[in-house]
Structures are given as structure tokens and as C-alpha cells.
């Protein structure tokens, strides 16, 4: 891939992360998990041809949005580090995430996680998260790191390089049954006062 293509990747990633941040109503301090196969981005099979250039482009696109929104990016490692995640110490402490001991490298952790570990301020590796939203570039399977109720988001750009893109937001569980109410409206408040439940 030439340098112009990596610039295009950064621009495309910025577009879809902005779409995801909007759909998820991401605010400062929320968690966005990012799984990436840089091999898939350059048209190779996952885990075979990781590239720092693709990782840098993806990181740049995410970072452009993070600076505006203030979410915590959380980069998923590959299977060789059991899908552990790279984030900042600040995020780990805020969410009481369990830190684990390893330094991701391209051959054990993946090019994206290795790059992020070296770029993020005071980076740490954590065992797992329950993120508010997720971006998966190259079908790396980030579902284990999302909150329980994930809702797909269809991006306007369906591939980054040659890799397929999947995005999700999360929402709280809707609990109850036929009588449950999920939004407080003025008429609902009056009904609550007259109803009984035992």
C-alpha cells in the first residue's frame, strides 16, 4: 500500500468513529473498544502480515475523534495475549480494570495493540472491559468486551482498506414485562401514583 492509501485509511477511520460516537452518544470518559487486524486491512489473512503503517493510520483516525469527544480508546490484543486490551492508566483506574503484565508486540498482541501501547500516555494492559461502544476492523471479535446489550451500527464506510467493518453501541437492559415502562412521561407519573404492584 502506498502512503496516500494510509492517509485515506486514517480519514475513513475518523469518519466511522465520528458516526459511532454520535450513535452511541459517547461522552468524555466513556470506553470505546477497538479491535483491528492490520493484516486484513492490507488484504491478507488475519494474523499473517501485521503492519505498523496501517496501525498508525487507524490510530490517527481514532485519535482525531478522541481529541474532540474525550472517550477512552481501548485497543484489543490478538489471541496470543488472550484478547487483553491496551488503554491508559487513567481509564484502568477509573473503571477498576484488572491490570495484567505483558507488553504487546506485533507477534504477540498484534500490530495495532503494539502501536497503541507505545502511543498512549501511561499505557497499561488490562484483562477485560465492558465498553460502551465498539469498532471491529477485520472481524477480530470484540463482543466479549462490550456491555451486555449490543446494538449494531451500520457505518457509511463498510471497509477499511480490505477489512470489513463492524460497529456496535450498547444500551442498558430493558427489564420487566408487559407492564414495564422505559421512559418517564407526564401521564406515566400520574399512572404510577394510581397503580399497585405487589
Beta strands, then each sheet from edge to edge (+ up, - down):
strand 1: 31-36
strand 2: 72-76
strand 3: 85-88
strand 4: 99-100
strand 5: 123-126
strand 6: 133-137
strand 7: 149-153
strand 8: 159-160
strand 9: 163-171
sheet 1: 4+ 5- 3+ 2- 1- 6- 9+ 7-
sheet 2: 4+ 5- 3+ 2- 1- 6- 9+ 8-
end
